[in-house]
Amino acid sequence: DVILATALATLGAFIYNLSAGFVGGVELTLAEDE
């Protein structure tokens, strides 16, 4: 159970960072277009 929880937490953090970086990249691109 501990290993599973750790794996889920790591995966969640990875997905969060990935999505946050994607959104930040989109905002940066929109800002450069203006």
C-alpha positions as CSV (number, residue, x, y, z in Angstrom):
1,D,0.0,0.0,0.0
2,V,2.8,2.4,0.9
3,I,4.6,1.7,-2.4
4,L,1.4,2.2,-4.4
5,A,0.6,5.5,-2.6
6,T,4.2,6.7,-3.4
7,A,3.9,5.7,-7.0
8,L,0.6,7.5,-7.3
9,A,2.0,10.6,-5.7
10,T,5.0,10.6,-8.0
11,L,2.8,10.1,-11.1
12,G,0.4,12.8,-9.9
13,A,3.3,15.2,-9.4
14,F,4.8,14.4,-12.8
15,I,1.4,14.9,-14.6
16,Y,0.9,18.2,-12.7
17,N,4.3,19.5,-13.6
18,L,3.8,18.4,-17.2
19,S,0.4,20.1,-17.5
20,A,1.6,23.2,-15.7
21,G,4.5,23.5,-18.1
22,F,2.2,22.9,-21.1
23,V,-0.2,25.7,-20.0
24,G,2.8,28.0,-19.2
25,G,4.2,27.3,-22.7
26,V,0.8,28.1,-24.3
27,E,0.5,31.4,-22.3
28,L,4.1,32.3,-23.3
29,T,3.3,31.6,-27.0
30,L,0.2,33.8,-26.9
31,A,2.1,36.6,-25.2
32,E,4.8,36.5,-27.9
33,D,2.2,36.7,-30.7
34,E,0.8,40.0,-29.4
